[in-house]
Amino acid sequence: MSNFSQLKDLVMSLEADFEKFYDKGNSAAGTRVRKGMQELKNMAQTIRTEVQNAKNTAGEAAPAKAAPAAKKAAPAAAKKAAPAKKK
């Protein structure tokens, strides 16, 4: 859960710079926003990787569920609607 706290802290720390950039037009604040957003992106990727690894590890311990049997596709001609008759 510490990752979530870090994520929230980072977003909250950017609030003042967002206001300075969008409301006051401070371009230096825009640079800080871009830097913070890059950090946010990297943190998000790290969390995604951790979650995927945890899922894969947990999936190896539990028996895999069998995939439901695939239904046969209807012929393409059966899927098309009949053309409307002209009067």
N, C-alpha and C positions, 0 to 999 in steps of 0.2 A: 504494500500500500504506500510505501515511501515514494515510489515513482509517481503516483497520482499526486501526492503532496508537492513534489518538486515541480510537476507540470503546472499545478495551480499557482504555485509561487511565481513561476516564470511568467505566466500570463498576467498575473496581477502586477508584477514589476514593470510590465510594458505599458500599463494603462496610462501613466503620466506622459510617456513619450508619444503615445497615440494621440492624446489630447493636444499636446504641443504641436505635433505635425499637422493634424487635420484641422484643428480649430485656429491655431495661430500661424500656421505656415512655416514653422521652424524646420529648416531642411536638415540640420544636425540631428534633430529628434527623429527624422525619417530614417537616417542612417542607423541610429540605435534600434529603431523598430525592425529594420531589415535584418540587422545582426541578431536580434532576439528571435525573430521568426525563423532564422536559419537554425538557431539553437533548439527551438521548438520542433522543427522538422527532424533534426538529428535525434532528439530525445524520443519523439514519436516512433521513429524507425527502430530505435533500441528496444522500446517497449513492445512493439509489434514482434520483433525477433524473439524476445523473452517469452511472450505469450505463445507463439508458434512452437517454440521448443518445449514449453511446458505441456502443450496439447499433444505433441508427438510423443513425449516421454510417458504421459498418462495413457495414451492410446496403445502403447506397446505392452503395458501391464494388463490392461483389460482385453478380453477377446474382441476381435473386430466383429462388427455387425455385418451381416450379409446384406448386400445391396438388393433392393427389390427387383424382381424380374422385369426387364424392359418389355413394354408392349410393342407388338409389331406395328409399324407405321402403315396407315391405310394407303392404298395406291393413290398417286397424285391425281388421277382422273376423278376419283371419288371425292376428293376434297374440293374440287372446283364446282362452283355453282353453274347451273345450266344458263346459257345466255337467254336474255329476254326475247320473246317473239315480237317481231315488228308488226304493226297493224297496217 
